[in-house]
Amino acid sequence: MTAQTYSISQLAAEFGITPRALRFYEDRGLLKPARSGQNRVYSAADRARLAIILRGKSVGFTLEEIRELLDLDQLEGLKTQMREAHRRLEQRIDDLKQRRKDIDAAIDELKAGCEWLETKLADKEPPEELKRSARAFEALAKARLESDLATMGSN
């Protein structure tokens, strides 16, 4: 039985990436395809490594972190490999949860800013609660108003 192999164009098409991306991962030592003359020949193991690389990138791992995950097979014992992979994945989950909190906070600030601007555009005074939640926009508006008044006063 012959082992399944893939060309660079086959893997690129299957994973929706460019051949250049595959060469980039090879240059970074993440993939090590065999050669047949000038052609790269990817094994099933290379295909699996590529799937891990792309999955790792999609959840925010750096290429160095992905390399470390791929190199876990050099550790002694399957349980040790699995524990280390689990630890790293849990850390990534914690990092992503914190990012989500930060993004949610930024979205809330932007929404408050939009609401503040809508109120100002309607020539109304925003309520105090909205002013507090949109404090950056209020401070910017006050600074611009003071600057405009100072410019008008010097003319």
C-alpha positions in Angstrom: 0.0 0.0 0.0 1.4 3.4 -1.0 1.3 6.2 1.5 -0.8 9.2 0.4 1.2 12.2 -0.8 0.2 15.7 -1.9 1.7 18.3 -4.2 2.0 21.9 -3.1 -0.9 22.9 -5.3 -3.1 20.1 -3.9 -2.5 21.2 -0.3 -2.9 24.9 -1.2 -6.3 24.2 -2.9 -7.5 21.9 -0.1 -6.7 24.4 2.7 -7.6 27.6 0.7 -4.1 29.1 1.0 -1.4 30.0 -1.6 1.6 27.9 -2.5 3.6 30.8 -1.3 2.1 30.3 2.2 3.2 26.7 2.2 6.8 27.7 1.2 6.7 30.3 3.9 5.9 27.6 6.5 8.6 25.5 5.1 11.1 28.4 5.3 10.1 28.8 9.0 10.8 25.1 9.6 7.1 24.3 10.4 6.8 22.0 7.4 9.5 19.6 6.0 8.2 18.2 2.7 10.3 15.6 0.8 11.6 16.4 -2.6 11.2 14.7 -5.9 13.6 16.7 -8.2 12.4 20.3 -7.9 8.9 19.3 -6.6 7.8 19.3 -3.0 6.1 16.1 -1.9 3.9 16.5 1.2 3.1 13.4 3.3 0.0 12.8 5.4 2.0 13.9 8.4 2.8 17.2 6.6 -0.9 17.7 5.8 -1.7 17.1 9.5 1.0 19.6 10.6 -0.5 22.2 8.1 -3.9 21.7 9.6 -2.5 22.4 13.1 -0.6 25.4 11.8 -3.7 26.9 10.3 -5.9 26.1 13.3 -3.3 27.6 15.6 -3.2 30.8 13.6 -6.9 31.0 13.6 -7.0 31.1 17.4 -4.2 33.6 17.7 -1.1 31.5 18.3 2.2 33.0 17.0 4.2 30.9 14.6 6.8 30.3 17.4 4.0 29.0 19.7 2.7 26.8 16.9 6.3 25.4 16.4 6.5 24.6 20.1 3.1 22.7 19.9 4.3 20.8 16.8 7.5 19.9 18.5 5.8 18.5 21.6 6.2 15.0 20.0 9.9 15.3 20.9 9.0 15.2 24.6 9.2 12.0 26.5 5.9 10.2 26.8 2.5 10.8 25.4 1.0 12.0 28.7 3.7 14.6 29.0 2.9 15.9 25.5 -0.8 16.0 26.2 -0.3 17.8 29.5 1.9 20.5 27.9 -0.5 20.9 25.0 -3.4 21.2 27.4 -1.6 23.8 29.5 -0.9 25.9 26.4 -4.4 25.7 25.1 -5.9 26.7 28.4 -3.5 29.7 28.5 -4.7 30.7 25.0 -8.3 30.4 26.1 -7.6 32.7 29.1 -5.9 35.2 26.8 -8.8 35.1 24.3 -11.3 35.6 27.1 -9.4 38.7 28.3 -9.3 40.0 24.8 -13.0 39.5 24.5 -13.5 41.5 27.7 -11.3 44.3 26.4 -13.1 44.3 23.0 -16.5 44.3 24.7 -15.4 47.3 26.9 -14.2 49.1 23.7 -17.5 48.5 22.0 -19.4 49.8 25.0 -17.3 53.0 24.9 -17.9 53.4 21.2 -21.6 52.9 21.6 -21.7 55.5 24.3 -19.7 57.9 22.0 -22.2 57.3 19.2 -25.1 58.0 21.5 -23.4 61.1 22.9 -22.8 62.3 19.3 -26.3 61.6 18.3 -27.6 63.7 21.2 -25.3 66.5 20.4 -26.2 66.4 16.7 -29.9 66.8 17.8 -28.8 70.0 19.6 -29.6 68.4 23.0 -27.6 68.2 26.2 -26.7 64.5 27.0 -27.8 63.3 30.4 -25.1 63.1 33.1 -25.0 59.3 32.9 -24.3 59.4 29.2 -21.7 62.1 29.7 -19.9 59.8 32.2 -19.9 56.8 29.9 -18.8 59.0 27.0 -16.2 61.0 29.0 -13.6 60.8 26.3 -15.9 62.3 23.7 -17.1 65.0 26.1 -13.5 65.9 26.9 -12.6 66.1 23.3 -15.6 68.3 22.5 -14.8 70.6 25.4 -11.2 70.9 24.3 -12.2 71.8 20.8 -14.8 74.3 22.0 -12.2 76.0 24.2 -9.7 76.1 21.3 -12.4 77.5 19.0 -13.3 80.2 21.6 -9.6 81.1 22.1 -9.1 81.4 18.3 -12.2 83.6 18.0 -11.1 85.7 20.9 -7.7 86.4 19.3 -9.3 87.6 16.0 
